[in-house]
Amino acid sequence: MAGEGHRKPNPFAGGGLDRATHLRADPGWLSDRLSDPNSRVVPVWRERSLVSQTAREVAAKADGLAYRPVLLPPTVAASASEPPEEWIFLGLEGGRDGGRALFAADVPGGAGEGPSSDSPLDGAG
């Protein structure tokens, strides 16, 4: 447990995400963003987000809180044998002008310990 007055940082709580509410009801724009190689997907499996950290990040953070979200291209998630049924537009990272679109997608998997071996998460982190 983190020390009193200290919370574990949430890697998804950065302030640089424009929710872009004006674009959420535009299916053509959303479809184009899902085809854009610059867009990214936050894979979610059983209500859990995938995070990673490098050895350098571990060494730099003695408290072990140097996690960052794994962001995959939409084509990786869509190419799974069971592609996501729903894509959730989170917003634009980097602002409205030139920002890349971020989505969340549920990654199918059985009731076992992890996503299936043909899941887009297999080997991702």
NULOSE-786186 format. One record per residue: x, y, z of N, C-alpha, C in turn. Coordinates in steps of 0.05 Angstrom, whole numbers, plus 5000, padded with zeros to 4 digits. Example, Ala and Ser with C-alpha at 12.3 -4.5 7.8 and 13.67 -1.06 7.14 Angstrom:
BEGIN
 n_px n_py n_pz ca_px ca_py ca_pz c_px c_py c_pz
 5264 4886 5156  5246  4910  5156 5264 4934 5156
 5257 4955 5142  5273  4979  5143 5258 5001 5157
END
This chain:
BEGIN
 n_px n_py n_pz ca_px ca_py ca_pz c_px c_py c_pz
 5017 4976 5000  5000  5000  5000 5018 5025 5000
 5010 5045 4985  5025  5069  4984 5025 5083 5011
 5046 5099 5016  5048  5113  5041 5025 5133 5044
 5021 5142 5068  4999  5160  5074 5003 5186 5058
 4982 5195 5045  4984  5219  5028 4994 5214 5000
 5002 5189 4994  5012  5183  4968 4993 5163 4955
 4986 5168 4930  4969  5149  4916 4985 5138 4893
 4979 5114 4885  4991  5103  4861 4982 5119 4837
 5001 5127 4820  4993  5143  4797 4977 5127 4777
 4958 5139 4765  4941  5127  4745 4952 5134 4718
 4963 5115 4703  4976  5123  4677 4956 5133 4656
 4930 5129 4661  4910  5138  4642 4898 5165 4650
 4909 5177 4671  4897  5202  4681 4912 5227 4672
 4928 5225 4651  4943  5248  4641 4923 5270 4632
 4932 5295 4634  4914  5317  4627 4914 5324 4597
 4928 5309 4580  4930  5316  4552 4910 5303 4534
 4888 5293 4545  4868  5280  4529 4844 5298 4524
 4839 5305 4499  4815  5321  4491 4793 5301 4486
 4771 5302 4502  4749  5283  4499 4734 5286 4473
 4737 5308 4459  4726  5312  4432 4697 5303 4429
 4681 5313 4447  4652  5305  4447 4638 5311 4420
 4647 5331 4406  4635  5339  4381 4639 5318 4359
 4658 5300 4363  4664  5279  4343 4653 5252 4349
 4643 5248 4373  4633  5222  4382 4609 5212 4366
 4593 5230 4356  4569  5222  4341 4573 5221 4311
 4598 5222 4302  4605  5221  4274 4616 5194 4266
 4599 5175 4257  4609  5148  4252 4630 5147 4230
 4629 5165 4210  4649  5166  4189 4676 5174 4200
 4677 5194 4217  4702  5203  4229 4714 5181 4246
 4697 5168 4262  4706  5147  4280 4717 5123 4264
 4704 5116 4242  4713  5094  4225 4740 5101 4212
 4743 5126 4204  4768  5135  4192 4791 5134 4213
 4785 5141 4238  4805  5140  4259 4813 5111 4265
 4794 5092 4264  4801  5064  4268 4818 5053 4246
 4818 5065 4223  4835  5057  4201 4861 5072 4200
 4864 5092 4217  4888  5109  4217 4910 5095 4232
 4934 5091 4220  4956  5077  4233 4967 5092 4257
 4960 5118 4260  4970  5133  4283 4951 5130 4307
 4927 5121 4303  4908  5117  4326 4919 5094 4344
 4910 5094 4368  4918  5073  4387 4894 5062 4403
 4897 5037 4412  4876  5024  4427 4887 5015 4454
 4872 5021 4475  4878  5011  4502 4864 4984 4504
 4879 4962 4504  4865  4936  4506 4856 4931 4535
 4832 4921 4537  4820  4916  4564 4811 4887 4564
 4820 4872 4584  4812  4844  4586 4801 4840 4614
 4776 4831 4616  4763  4826  4642 4766 4850 4660
 4761 4874 4649  4761  4899  4664 4789 4906 4674
 4810 4896 4660  4838  4902  4668 4852 4914 4643
 4867 4935 4648  4883  4947  4626 4911 4936 4627
 4923 4933 4604  4950  4923  4603 4970 4946 4607
 4989 4942 4624  5010  4961  4629 5037 4948 4626
 5058 4964 4622  5084  4952  4620 5104 4972 4633
 5128 4962 4636  5150  4979  4646 5176 4967 4637
 5196 4984 4631  5222  4974  4623 5240 4972 4648
 5262 4958 4645  5281  4955  4667 5291 4983 4675
 5295 5001 4656  5304  5028  4662 5284 5042 4680
 5258 5039 4673  5237  5052  4689 5236 5041 4717
 5239 5015 4719  5240  5002  4746 5263 5013 4762
 5286 5015 4750  5310  5025  4765 5306 5054 4773
 5293 5070 4756  5289  5098  4762 5269 5103 4783
 5251 5085 4787  5229  5088  4807 5232 5067 4828
 5243 5074 4850  5247  5055  4872 5220 5044 4883
 5199 5059 4880  5173  5050  4890 5159 5031 4871
 5171 5026 4847  5160  5007  4828 5135 5017 4814
 5130 5043 4813  5105  5053  4802 5109 5065 4774
 5129 5056 4760  5136  5067  4734 5121 5052 4711
 5096 5047 4715  5080  5034  4694 5069 5053 4674
 5066 5044 4650  5053  5060  4629 5034 5042 4614
 5013 5053 4603  4993  5036  4588 5005 5026 4562
 4998 5001 4555  5005  4990  4529 4984 5000 4510
 4993 5013 4488  4975  5023  4468 4981 5009 4442
 4961 4996 4430  4964  4980  4406 4951 4995 4382
 4962 4990 4358  4947  5000  4334 4921 4986 4332
 4900 4999 4322  4874  4986  4319 4875 4961 4302
 4893 4960 4282  4895  4936  4265 4903 4912 4281
 4918 4915 4302  4926  4892  4318 4902 4880 4332
 4886 4897 4345  4862  4887  4359 4842 4876 4339
 4839 4889 4316  4819  4880  4296 4827 4854 4283
 4852 4847 4283  4862  4823  4269 4859 4798 4285
 4851 4800 4310  4848  4776  4327 4826 4758 4316
 4828 4733 4323  4807  4714  4313 4779 4722 4324
 4779 4735 4347  4754  4747  4358 4759 4777 4362
 4755 4793 4341  4759  4821  4344 4740 4834 4363
 4747 4857 4374  4729  4870  4393 4701 4876 4381
 4681 4872 4396  4654  4878  4386 4648 4908 4388
 4661 4921 4406  4656  4949  4411 4682 4964 4414
 4683 4987 4401  4706  5005  4404 4696 5030 4418
 4710 5038 4439  4701  5061  4455 4721 5084 4450
 4711 5106 4439  4728  5129  4433 4734 5143 4460
 4759 5145 4467  4767  5158  4492 4772 5188 4488
 4784 5195 4465  4790  5223  4459 4814 5225 4442
 4824 5250 4439  4847  5256  4423 4871 5263 4441
 4892 5248 4438  4916  5253  4453 4932 5275 4438
 4938 5296 4452  4954  5318  4439 4936 5340 4428
 4911 5340 4434  4893  5362  4426 4879 5357 4400
 4860 5375 4394  4843  5372  4370 4858 5374 4344
 4878 5391 4343  4893  5395  4318 4917 5376 4317
 4913 5354 4302  4935  5335  4298 4938 5314 4320
 4919 5314 4339  4921  5293  4360 4914 5266 4349
 4925 5245 4361  4918  5218  4353 4895 5208 4369
 4878 5193 4356  4854  5182  4369 4861 5159 4387
 4849 5158 4411  4852  5136  4429 4825 5122 4434
 4826 5096 4432  4802  5079  4436 4808 5059 4458
 4787 5049 4470  4789  5025  4487 4773 5003 4474
 4783 4979 4477  4769  4956  4465 4772 4932 4483
 4749 4918 4487  4749  4894  4503 4762 4871 4487
 4782 4858 4499  4796  4836  4485 4783 4810 4495
 4772 4794 4476  4759  4769  4484 4779 4750 4497
 4770 4734 4514  4786  4714  4527 4768 4696 4544
 4777 4673 4549  4762  4654  4565 4763 4660 4595
 4755 4642 4611  4754  4646  4640 4780 4638 4653
 4801 4633 4637  4827  4625  4648 4842 4648 4660
 4868 4644 4662  4885  4664  4675 4893 4687 4658
 4888 4686 4632  4896  4708  4615 4882 4706 4588
 4886 4726 4571  4874  4725  4545 4883 4701 4529
 4868 4693 4509  4875  4670  4493 4901 4675 4478
 4914 4654 4469  4940  4657  4455 4937 4671 4428
 4913 4672 4417  4910  4687  4392 4899 4716 4397
 4900 4724 4422  4891  4751  4429 4912 4771 4421
 4904 4796 4416  4923  4817  4410 4942 4823 4433
 4935 4813 4457  4952  4818  4481 4974 4797 4483
 4972 4775 4468  4992  4754  4470 5019 4765 4462
 5038 4766 4481  5065  4776  4476 5067 4806 4475
 5046 4821 4482  5047  4850  4481 5059 4863 4505
 5060 4849 4527  5071  4862  4551 5076 4844 4573
END
